[in-house]
Structures are given as structure tokens and as C-alpha cells.
Amino acid sequence: VSTQSTWGKKLDNGPHTPWALGHKKLNGIKHYRSIVRSHQKKKDLTVSRPYGGVLTHSQVRDRIIRSFLIEEQTFVKRLLKTQKKKKHR
């Protein structure tokens, strides 16, 4: 008796984030082997949020916060520049 028939099919580790971003497992996406994954529907392979099949929720949140803070920083710089011009006049 082979162990393959006794234990069933091999399990896949599932999708992860890229190595550069910590290689964390993605929740909410089923673990399919590559051959089986190619035949699945798109809804089984993603999560309904930006970067749904690539980044975790915390990484998406960090990107949103970072972009917001950068935008705020540019706004403050512009405001200080206009105040400085008014002061010199």
C-alpha cells in the first residue's frame, strides 16, 4: 500500500506575500496546488480588496496610511511656503 493513496493528495502551503515583504501567508485564499489552481475561478484565488491576492490586510493598510501621510506632508510644506512669502512682504 502506497502512502499516497493512504493519506490522500499533498497539500500546498498556499499563497504568500513576496519575499521582500516578509513572505507571510495570505488569509482567505484557498490552498491549491499549481495545476489545480490554474483551473479554479478567480474568486477562489483573490480577496476583494486592493492587492487582494498579493498583500495582507496590514500591508495594504500601511500603504494607504503612508500615502496619506506623504500627501499631508506635501500640503504642509506648501502651506509653510505660502506663509513664509506673506511674512517677507
N, C-alpha and C positions, 0 to 999 in steps of 0.2 A: 504494500500500500504506500503510495507516494504522499508526502506531506502536503503537496499542493492540493490534492483532492480532499484531504482531511480537513485542512484549515481554510479552504476557500481561496479566493483571489487575494493577491497582495494589495495592501493599502498604500495610498500615496500620502505624502506629507502635506499636500495641499499648497495653495499659492502663498507666497511670501512677498514682502516688500523687497526692493533691490538691496544688494549687499551694502551699498554706500549709505543706505538709510536705516540700517540696523537689522535687516533680514528677519522681520517679525512676521508671525502668521497673520493672515487676513481672516477676520471673523465674518461669518455669514456667507461664505463661499464653500461649496461642497468640494470634497477632496476626490478628484477623479484622476486616473492615470492619463497620460497624454493621448493615447489612442482613443479612449472613451471620451475624453474632454472635447476632442475635435468634432464629435457627433452630438454634443449637448446644445441646448438652447442658450441664447445669450443671457437670459435672465438667471440661469443657473451658474453663470461664470462671473457675474458682476454684482455690485451692491449699488443701490440707487442713491449715489452722491457723487460729487466731483472726484475724479481719480478712483472710482469705485472698485476696480479690480487691481489697483496698483498700490495705493497708500492706505494706511489705517486711519481711523477717525481722528486720532490725536494728531497725526501728521498733517491731515487736511486742516484741522483747527489751527495748528501752529502756522501754517502757510497763510491762512486768512488773517490771523492776528498780525503776523509780520508785515503783510502787505498794507494793512490798515495803519500800523504804526509808521511805516515809511511814508505813507500818504500824509499823515498828520505832521510828520517831521518836515516835509517839504512845505506844507501850509504854514507852519510856524516860522520857518526860515523866510518865506515870502512876507509874512506879517512883520517880522522884525526889520526886514529890509525897508519896507514902506515907512515904518515908524522912525527909523534912522534918517531917512530922507526928509521927513517932516521936521525932525529935530534940528537938522542943519539949516533949514530955511529960516 
